[in-house]
């Protein structure tokens, strides 16, 4: 009942009576037109929404590589000063006396031990990658993240208190096992970020955390070693892992769509980020492309492993660099690598070279990575000038390594169904661990061989090991071009066709709904006389 503002004689009043159904009828019709779109669309999550879920995984990756980065400027010299027996006395390395050749003292550590101990960490990481990736598919991501942080804290503590070479071999293997969470972290990203266009940003963050580890780690290791001795460098990641474990205990959210012994994936994640799509029917076999990626990443990791395991001894022989100089070198590498890794999504987009195909960007990035790494390995071991060494590293090494992992991770998300992503990422990350683990075992004996051997003021070594690394980088390039490229482009085309079909169905549904509503309105108004008011409306004039 609504009073009308009509001016009538004798102070009469007019009231309009309208049924609520009739008032809302037009709004209901409009809602029916847009019903399909409104029920299916969700607000697009923001970067900070994703980050609130993924920060524990990214920090876990940071811890995995922090211990490795801290050890690079400390571990080679620490090994050369350590004996097989507790009573063995070994010289301090580096040593200003050219007569004392570090690594050639009986009973003390040698370049072969330096390589083998680097390999032990990567062998442990390989086992961790394979086991943790698969187990996280069964029991959830959260318990694996928590366990890894705990094991990392214990492993680095044991390395710091080791007294013999035999002890540190065991403890480095254990530390590597704890550091096998990269496939779990990548799987958490794939579980949470449903938009393939957004995933490279978070793969880039994981890569940036590695770069951050290689930036902060050597500096922390050098400062701790200068203040309290080389052993103190191992206690730094112990403290950091413990702090992050305490922070993450109440903050890690399970992301797996179905598994989770510490709690299932919360429903609000599906509402906010979208439901993780599973493949229908029985679990398919692992795509062959994953094994091709395993092989290519193995060769790429072998190439970088030759540098990673032997660079400190090369710098020792060429320029008598010690812990401080090597730490500054790695710090400079990290400073350049971090912004590149953090912007890997933009790099991958630019590497599309004008193409709309994301797969083309992934492949071109891997091509460039292999070429630049091969070029660097072929040159750096001949350069005895500090300035040129830093310049070569800044120009070539970060560009070669910053976007490699995001490219591999993006390809996994493209070709593997969700329920196999943990296992697939475990295999691909396992290739990195095998390559990084096998390379030091091979590099150590070749480093002291007589093939392509040259003698310098503070030592001698064979350059053959780095030419072998350059060849491995070329093999990575070759496998990507011949075996991986065709499948990636085919899968991307298939996914594009499916997406176009979905868009066409949505348009047809909206058009159909609009026609149905118009027809219903026409039928409802059919036969009504225009001069008569609807039966639900009544005007009353009261004296």
C-alpha positions as CSV (number, residue, x, y, z in Angstrom):
1,X,0.0,0.0,0.0
2,X,1.5,3.3,-1.1
3,X,-0.1,6.7,-0.7
4,X,0.0,8.7,-3.9
5,X,0.6,12.5,-4.0
6,X,-2.4,13.3,-6.0
7,X,-4.4,16.6,-5.4
8,X,-8.1,15.6,-5.1
9,X,-11.2,17.4,-4.1
10,X,-12.6,17.2,-0.6
11,X,-9.2,16.2,0.7
12,X,-9.6,12.7,-0.7
13,X,-6.5,10.4,-0.7
14,X,-5.4,7.8,-3.3
15,X,-3.6,4.6,-2.4
16,X,-1.8,2.2,-4.8
17,X,-1.8,-1.5,-3.9
18,X,0.9,-3.6,-5.6
19,X,1.8,-7.3,-4.9
20,X,5.4,-7.9,-4.0
21,X,5.7,-10.7,-6.6
22,X,4.9,-8.2,-9.3
23,X,7.3,-5.6,-8.0
24,X,10.2,-8.1,-8.1
25,X,9.3,-9.8,-11.3
26,X,11.5,-7.6,-13.5
27,X,14.5,-8.1,-11.2
28,X,14.0,-11.8,-11.2
29,X,13.9,-11.9,-15.0
30,X,17.2,-10.0,-15.1
31,X,18.7,-12.3,-12.6
32,X,17.7,-15.3,-14.7
33,X,19.6,-13.9,-17.7
34,X,22.8,-13.6,-15.8
35,X,22.3,-16.6,-13.6
36,X,24.8,-18.8,-15.4
37,X,27.6,-16.3,-15.3
38,X,27.1,-15.1,-11.7
39,X,27.1,-18.6,-10.2
40,X,30.2,-19.7,-11.9
41,X,32.4,-16.6,-11.6
42,X,34.6,-16.0,-8.6
43,X,36.7,-13.0,-7.6
44,X,40.2,-13.5,-9.0
45,X,42.6,-14.1,-6.0
46,X,45.3,-11.6,-5.5
47,X,49.0,-12.3,-5.1
48,X,48.9,-11.8,-1.3
49,X,46.1,-14.4,-1.1
50,X,48.3,-17.0,-2.7
51,X,51.4,-16.0,-0.7
52,X,49.6,-16.5,2.6
53,X,49.3,-20.2,1.7
54,X,52.6,-20.7,0.0
55,X,55.2,-18.9,2.2
56,X,56.0,-21.9,4.3
57,X,56.9,-24.0,1.2
58,X,59.0,-21.2,-0.2
59,X,60.9,-20.7,3.1
60,X,61.4,-24.5,3.2
61,X,63.1,-24.4,-0.2
62,X,65.2,-21.4,1.1
63,X,66.4,-23.5,4.0
64,X,67.2,-26.5,1.8
65,X,69.6,-24.4,-0.3
66,X,70.8,-22.1,2.5
67,X,72.8,-24.9,4.1
68,X,74.3,-25.8,0.7
69,X,75.1,-22.1,0.0
70,X,76.7,-21.6,3.4
71,X,78.8,-24.7,2.9
72,X,80.2,-23.7,-0.6
73,X,82.8,-21.1,0.8
74,X,83.4,-23.1,4.0
75,X,83.1,-26.8,3.3
76,X,86.1,-27.3,0.8
77,X,88.5,-25.7,3.2
78,X,86.9,-27.4,6.2
79,X,87.4,-30.8,4.5
80,X,91.0,-30.1,3.6
81,X,91.7,-29.3,7.3
82,X,89.9,-32.5,8.5
83,X,91.5,-35.9,8.9
84,X,90.2,-39.4,8.9
85,X,91.5,-39.9,12.4
86,X,90.9,-37.4,15.3
87,X,94.6,-37.4,16.0
88,X,95.6,-36.3,12.5
89,X,97.0,-32.8,12.3
90,X,96.1,-31.0,9.0
91,X,97.3,-27.5,7.9
92,X,95.0,-24.4,7.7
93,X,93.7,-23.8,4.2
94,X,94.3,-21.5,2.3
95,X,97.9,-21.2,3.4
96,X,100.2,-18.3,2.4
97,X,103.2,-20.7,2.2
98,X,103.3,-22.0,-1.4
99,X,105.3,-25.0,-0.1
100,X,102.2,-26.3,1.7
101,X,99.8,-27.7,-0.9
102,X,96.4,-28.0,0.6
103,X,94.7,-31.2,-0.4
104,X,98.0,-33.1,-0.8
105,X,98.7,-33.9,2.9
106,X,98.5,-37.6,3.8
107,X,95.6,-38.5,6.1
108,X,93.8,-35.2,5.4
109,X,91.1,-34.3,3.0
110,X,91.7,-34.1,-0.7
111,X,89.9,-32.6,-3.8
112,X,88.4,-36.1,-4.2
113,X,86.9,-35.8,-0.7
114,X,85.6,-32.3,-1.5
115,X,83.8,-33.6,-4.6
116,X,82.5,-36.8,-2.8
117,X,81.1,-34.8,0.1
118,X,79.4,-32.4,-2.2
119,X,78.0,-35.5,-3.9
120,X,76.8,-37.0,-0.6
121,X,74.5,-34.0,0.0
122,X,73.0,-34.3,-3.5
123,X,72.6,-38.1,-3.2
124,X,70.7,-37.5,0.0
125,X,68.6,-34.8,-1.7
126,X,67.9,-37.2,-4.6
127,X,66.5,-39.8,-2.1
128,X,64.5,-37.0,-0.4
129,X,63.1,-35.7,-3.6
130,X,61.8,-39.1,-4.7
131,X,60.5,-40.2,-1.3
132,X,59.0,-36.9,-0.1
133,X,57.3,-36.1,-3.4
134,X,55.5,-39.4,-3.5
135,X,54.7,-39.6,0.2
136,X,53.2,-36.1,0.0
137,X,50.8,-37.4,-2.6
138,X,49.6,-40.0,0.0
139,X,49.7,-38.2,3.3
140,X,49.6,-34.5,2.3
141,X,52.1,-31.7,1.9
142,X,52.0,-30.2,5.4
143,X,53.6,-33.1,7.4
144,X,56.4,-33.3,4.8
145,X,57.2,-29.6,5.1
146,X,57.3,-29.8,8.9
147,X,59.5,-33.0,8.9
148,X,61.9,-31.4,6.5
149,X,62.5,-28.4,8.6
150,X,63.1,-30.5,11.7
151,X,65.6,-32.8,9.9
152,X,67.4,-29.8,8.4
153,X,68.0,-28.3,11.8
154,X,69.4,-31.6,13.2
155,X,71.5,-32.4,10.1
156,X,73.4,-29.0,10.0
157,X,74.0,-29.2,13.8
158,X,75.6,-32.6,13.3
159,X,77.8,-31.3,10.5
160,X,79.0,-28.5,12.8
161,X,80.1,-30.9,15.5
162,X,81.7,-33.6,13.3
163,X,85.3,-34.5,14.1
164,X,86.4,-36.7,11.3
165,X,85.9,-37.1,7.5
166,X,83.9,-40.3,8.1
167,X,81.4,-38.5,10.4
168,X,80.8,-35.6,8.0
169,X,80.1,-38.0,5.1
170,X,77.2,-39.4,7.1
171,X,75.9,-36.1,8.3
172,X,76.0,-34.5,4.9
173,X,74.0,-37.4,3.5
174,X,71.4,-36.9,6.2
175,X,71.3,-33.1,5.5
176,X,70.7,-33.8,1.8
177,X,67.9,-36.1,2.6
178,X,66.2,-33.4,4.7
179,X,66.6,-31.0,1.7
180,X,64.4,-33.0,-0.7
181,X,61.3,-30.8,-0.5
182,X,61.5,-28.9,-3.8
183,X,58.9,-31.2,-5.4
184,X,56.6,-30.8,-2.4
185,X,56.9,-27.0,-2.6
186,X,56.2,-27.1,-6.4
187,X,53.2,-29.4,-5.9
188,X,51.8,-26.9,-3.3
189,X,52.0,-24.2,-5.9
190,X,50.3,-26.3,-8.5
191,X,47.6,-27.3,-5.9
192,X,46.9,-23.7,-5.0
193,X,47.4,-21.6,-8.2
194,X,44.9,-23.0,-10.7
195,X,45.6,-20.3,-13.4
196,X,48.6,-21.5,-15.5
197,X,49.4,-17.9,-16.4
198,X,49.9,-17.1,-12.7
199,X,52.1,-20.1,-11.7
200,X,55.4,-18.9,-13.1
201,X,55.3,-16.0,-10.6
202,X,55.4,-18.4,-7.7
203,X,57.8,-20.8,-9.4
204,X,59.9,-17.6,-9.8
205,X,59.5,-17.0,-6.1
206,X,60.8,-20.5,-5.3
207,X,63.7,-19.8,-7.6
208,X,64.3,-16.4,-6.0
209,X,64.4,-18.1,-2.6
210,X,67.2,-20.2,-4.0
211,X,68.9,-17.1,-5.2
212,X,68.4,-15.5,-1.8
213,X,69.9,-18.5,-0.2
214,X,73.0,-18.2,-2.4
215,X,73.1,-14.5,-1.6
216,X,72.7,-14.5,2.1
217,X,74.2,-18.0,2.8
218,X,77.8,-17.3,1.8
219,X,77.8,-14.0,3.7
220,X,76.4,-15.5,6.8
221,X,78.9,-18.4,6.5
222,X,81.8,-16.1,6.0
223,X,80.8,-13.8,9.0
224,X,80.3,-16.8,11.3
225,X,83.6,-18.4,10.2
226,X,85.5,-15.1,10.7
227,X,84.0,-14.6,14.2
228,X,83.8,-18.1,15.6
229,X,85.6,-20.5,13.2
230,X,84.5,-22.5,10.2
231,X,82.3,-24.9,12.2
232,X,80.1,-22.0,13.3
233,X,78.9,-21.6,9.7
234,X,76.9,-24.9,10.0
235,X,75.1,-23.6,13.1
236,X,73.5,-20.7,11.2
237,X,71.1,-22.8,9.1
238,X,70.3,-24.8,12.2
239,X,69.1,-21.7,14.0
240,X,67.2,-20.4,11.0
241,X,65.5,-23.8,10.3
242,X,64.4,-24.0,14.0
243,X,62.9,-20.5,13.9
244,X,61.0,-21.1,10.7
245,X,59.8,-24.5,12.0
246,X,58.3,-22.7,15.1
247,X,56.7,-20.0,12.9
248,X,55.3,-22.5,10.4
249,X,53.9,-25.0,12.9
250,X,50.6,-23.2,13.2
251,X,50.6,-21.6,9.8
252,X,51.1,-24.4,7.2
253,X,47.8,-25.1,5.3
254,X,47.2,-28.4,3.6
255,X,46.8,-27.9,-0.1
256,X,46.5,-31.5,-1.4
257,X,42.9,-31.9,-2.8
258,X,42.3,-35.2,-0.9
259,X,45.2,-36.4,1.3
260,X,46.2,-34.9,4.6
261,X,46.9,-36.8,7.9
262,X,47.3,-33.5,9.7
263,X,44.1,-32.1,8.4
264,X,42.4,-32.0,5.0
265,X,42.4,-29.2,2.5
266,X,39.9,-26.6,3.9
267,X,36.8,-25.9,1.8
268,X,37.5,-22.2,1.7
269,X,40.5,-22.9,-0.5
270,X,38.3,-24.4,-3.1
271,X,35.9,-21.5,-2.9
272,X,38.7,-18.9,-3.1
273,X,41.2,-20.5,-5.5
274,X,39.1,-23.0,-7.3
275,X,38.8,-26.8,-7.1
276,X,41.8,-28.8,-8.1
277,X,40.9,-30.6,-11.3
278,X,41.6,-34.3,-11.3
279,X,41.8,-36.6,-14.3
280,X,38.9,-39.0,-14.7
281,X,39.2,-42.8,-14.6
282,X,42.2,-44.9,-13.5
283,X,45.5,-43.2,-12.8
284,X,47.4,-42.9,-16.1
285,X,51.0,-43.8,-16.5
286,X,53.6,-41.1,-16.0
287,X,54.0,-39.3,-19.4
288,X,57.1,-40.2,-21.3
289,X,58.0,-36.5,-21.5
290,X,58.7,-36.5,-17.7
291,X,61.5,-39.1,-18.3
292,X,62.8,-37.0,-21.2
293,X,62.8,-34.0,-18.8
294,X,64.6,-36.1,-16.2
295,X,67.3,-36.9,-18.7
296,X,67.7,-33.3,-19.9
297,X,67.7,-31.9,-16.3
298,X,70.2,-34.5,-15.3
299,X,72.7,-33.3,-17.9
300,X,72.1,-29.7,-17.0
301,X,72.7,-30.4,-13.3
302,X,75.8,-32.4,-14.2
303,X,77.1,-29.3,-16.0
304,X,76.4,-26.9,-13.0
305,X,77.7,-29.6,-10.6
306,X,81.2,-29.5,-12.1
307,X,81.3,-25.8,-11.3
308,X,79.6,-26.0,-7.9
309,X,81.8,-28.7,-6.5
310,X,85.2,-27.5,-7.8
311,X,85.0,-23.7,-8.1
312,X,86.5,-23.1,-4.7
313,X,89.6,-25.3,-5.5
314,X,90.0,-23.6,-8.9
315,X,90.0,-20.1,-7.3
316,X,92.4,-21.5,-4.6
317,X,94.9,-22.6,-7.3
318,X,94.5,-19.6,-9.6
319,X,94.3,-16.7,-7.0
320,X,94.7,-18.2,-3.5
321,X,91.1,-17.3,-2.7
322,X,89.9,-18.4,0.7
323,X,86.5,-18.5,2.4
324,X,86.0,-14.7,2.3
325,X,86.7,-14.3,-1.4
326,X,84.6,-17.2,-2.5
327,X,81.8,-16.0,-0.2
328,X,81.9,-12.5,-1.8
329,X,81.9,-14.2,-5.3
330,X,78.7,-16.1,-4.5
331,X,77.2,-13.1,-2.8
332,X,77.6,-11.1,-6.1
333,X,76.0,-14.1,-8.0
334,X,73.0,-14.0,-5.7
335,X,72.6,-10.2,-5.9
336,X,72.2,-10.5,-9.7
337,X,70.3,-13.8,-9.6
338,X,67.5,-12.7,-7.2
339,X,65.8,-10.0,-9.3
340,X,66.1,-12.2,-12.4
341,X,64.5,-15.2,-10.6
342,X,61.8,-13.0,-9.0
343,X,60.9,-11.7,-12.5
344,X,61.1,-15.1,-14.1
345,X,57.4,-14.9,-15.2
346,X,58.2,-11.8,-17.2
347,X,61.4,-13.5,-18.6
348,X,59.3,-16.5,-19.7
349,X,56.8,-14.1,-21.3
350,X,59.5,-12.2,-23.2
351,X,61.1,-15.4,-24.3
352,X,57.9,-16.2,-26.2
353,X,59.4,-13.8,-28.8
354,X,56.0,-12.5,-29.9
355,X,54.3,-15.9,-29.9
356,X,51.1,-16.5,-27.9
357,X,52.4,-19.9,-26.9
358,X,53.7,-20.1,-23.3
359,X,55.4,-23.3,-24.1
360,X,57.6,-21.5,-26.6
361,X,58.7,-19.2,-23.8
362,X,59.6,-22.2,-21.6
363,X,61.6,-23.9,-24.3
364,X,63.5,-20.8,-25.4
365,X,64.5,-20.1,-21.8
366,X,65.9,-23.6,-21.5
367,X,67.8,-23.2,-24.8
368,X,69.4,-20.0,-23.6
369,X,70.2,-21.5,-20.2
370,X,72.1,-24.4,-21.8
371,X,74.1,-22.2,-24.1
372,X,75.2,-19.6,-21.5
373,X,76.2,-22.2,-19.0
374,X,78.3,-24.1,-21.6
375,X,80.0,-20.8,-22.6
376,X,80.8,-19.9,-18.9
377,X,82.2,-23.4,-18.1
378,X,84.5,-23.3,-21.1
379,X,86.0,-20.0,-20.1
380,X,86.1,-19.3,-16.4
381,X,88.8,-21.9,-15.3
382,X,91.4,-20.1,-17.5
383,X,90.9,-16.6,-16.0
384,X,93.4,-15.7,-13.2
385,X,92.1,-12.1,-12.9
386,X,89.7,-11.3,-10.1
387,X,87.9,-8.5,-11.9
388,X,87.3,-10.5,-15.1
389,X,86.2,-13.5,-13.0
390,X,83.5,-11.4,-11.3
391,X,82.5,-9.8,-14.7
392,X,82.1,-13.2,-16.4
393,X,80.0,-14.5,-13.6
394,X,77.7,-11.5,-13.5
395,X,77.1,-11.5,-17.3
396,X,76.6,-15.3,-17.8
397,X,75.9,-17.4,-14.8
398,X,72.8,-15.8,-13.3
399,X,71.2,-15.4,-16.7
400,X,71.8,-19.2,-17.3
401,X,70.3,-20.4,-14.0
402,X,67.6,-17.9,-12.8
403,X,64.7,-19.1,-15.0
404,X,65.6,-22.7,-15.6
405,X,63.7,-24.3,-12.7
406,X,60.5,-22.2,-13.3
407,X,60.6,-23.4,-17.0
408,X,60.8,-27.1,-16.0
409,X,58.1,-26.6,-13.3
410,X,55.8,-24.9,-15.8
411,X,56.2,-27.8,-18.2
412,X,55.3,-30.3,-15.5
413,X,52.1,-28.4,-14.8
414,X,51.3,-28.5,-18.5
415,X,51.8,-32.2,-19.2
416,X,51.0,-34.0,-15.9
417,X,47.6,-34.5,-14.2
418,X,47.2,-33.1,-10.6
419,X,47.4,-36.5,-8.8
420,X,50.8,-37.2,-10.3
421,X,52.4,-33.8,-9.9
422,X,54.2,-34.7,-6.7
423,X,55.7,-37.8,-8.2
424,X,56.6,-36.0,-11.5
425,X,58.2,-33.1,-9.7
426,X,60.0,-35.6,-7.5
427,X,61.4,-37.3,-10.6
428,X,62.5,-34.0,-12.2
429,X,64.0,-32.6,-9.0
430,X,65.6,-36.0,-8.5
431,X,67.4,-35.5,-11.9
432,X,68.9,-32.4,-10.5
433,X,70.0,-34.2,-7.3
434,X,71.5,-37.1,-9.3
435,X,73.3,-34.7,-11.6
436,X,74.6,-32.6,-8.8
437,X,75.4,-35.7,-6.8
438,X,77.2,-37.6,-9.5
439,X,79.2,-34.6,-10.9
440,X,81.4,-34.2,-7.8
441,X,82.3,-37.9,-7.7
442,X,83.4,-37.6,-11.3
443,X,84.9,-34.1,-11.1
444,X,87.1,-34.9,-8.1
445,X,89.3,-37.6,-9.8
446,X,89.3,-35.7,-13.1
447,X,90.3,-32.5,-11.3
448,X,93.6,-34.1,-10.2
449,X,94.3,-36.0,-13.4
450,X,97.0,-35.2,-15.9
451,X,94.7,-34.6,-18.9
452,X,94.7,-30.9,-19.8
453,X,96.5,-30.2,-16.5
454,X,98.1,-26.8,-15.8
455,X,100.2,-25.7,-12.9
456,X,99.7,-22.3,-11.2
457,X,101.3,-20.5,-8.3
458,X,99.2,-22.1,-5.6
459,X,98.3,-25.4,-7.1
460,X,97.4,-27.3,-10.3
461,X,94.3,-28.9,-11.8
462,X,92.9,-30.4,-15.0
463,X,90.6,-28.3,-17.1
464,X,89.0,-31.4,-18.6
465,X,86.4,-31.5,-15.9
466,X,84.9,-28.1,-17.1
467,X,84.9,-29.1,-20.7
468,X,83.0,-32.2,-19.7
469,X,80.5,-29.8,-18.0
470,X,80.1,-27.7,-21.1
471,X,79.4,-30.9,-23.1
472,X,76.7,-31.8,-20.6
473,X,75.1,-28.4,-21.0
474,X,75.0,-29.0,-24.8
475,X,73.3,-32.4,-24.2
476,X,70.6,-30.7,-22.2
477,X,70.0,-28.3,-25.1
478,X,69.8,-31.2,-27.6
479,X,67.3,-33.3,-25.6
480,X,65.0,-30.4,-25.1
481,X,65.0,-29.5,-28.8
482,X,64.4,-33.1,-30.1
483,X,62.3,-34.9,-27.4
484,X,60.5,-32.3,-25.2
485,X,59.6,-29.5,-27.6
486,X,57.1,-31.4,-29.8
487,X,55.2,-32.7,-26.8
488,X,55.0,-29.3,-25.0
489,X,53.7,-27.5,-28.1
490,X,51.2,-30.3,-28.8
491,X,49.9,-30.3,-25.2
492,X,49.5,-26.6,-25.2
493,X,47.5,-26.7,-28.4
494,X,45.3,-29.3,-26.9
495,X,44.7,-27.3,-23.7
496,X,43.9,-24.2,-25.8
497,X,41.3,-26.1,-27.8
498,X,39.6,-27.4,-24.6
499,X,39.5,-23.8,-23.2
500,X,38.0,-22.5,-26.4
501,X,35.3,-25.1,-26.3
502,X,34.5,-24.1,-22.7
503,X,34.2,-20.4,-23.7
504,X,31.9,-21.3,-26.6
505,X,29.7,-23.4,-24.3
506,X,29.4,-20.5,-21.8
507,X,28.4,-18.1,-24.6
508,X,25.8,-20.5,-25.9
509,X,24.4,-21.1,-22.4
510,X,24.0,-17.3,-21.8
511,X,22.4,-16.8,-25.2
512,X,20.0,-19.7,-24.5
513,X,19.1,-18.5,-21.1
514,X,18.4,-15.0,-22.5
515,X,16.1,-16.4,-25.2
516,X,14.2,-18.6,-22.6
517,X,13.5,-15.7,-20.3
518,X,12.3,-13.5,-23.2
519,X,10.0,-16.3,-24.4
520,X,8.5,-16.8,-20.9
521,X,7.9,-13.0,-20.6
522,X,6.2,-13.0,-24.0
523,X,3.9,-15.9,-23.0
524,X,3.1,-14.3,-19.7
525,X,2.0,-11.1,-21.3
526,X,0.1,-12.8,-24.1
527,X,-3.6,-12.1,-24.1
528,X,-3.4,-9.2,-21.6
529,X,-5.3,-6.0,-22.4
530,X,-3.1,-3.0,-22.4
531,X,-5.9,-0.7,-21.1
532,X,-6.4,-2.8,-18.0
533,X,-4.1,-2.6,-15.0
534,X,-2.6,-6.0,-13.9
535,X,-4.8,-7.9,-11.5
536,X,-2.2,-7.5,-8.8
537,X,-2.5,-3.6,-8.9
538,X,-5.4,-1.7,-7.3
539,X,-6.0,2.0,-6.9
540,X,-8.4,3.1,-4.2
541,X,-9.7,6.6,-3.5
542,X,-10.9,7.3,0.0
543,X,-12.9,10.3,1.2
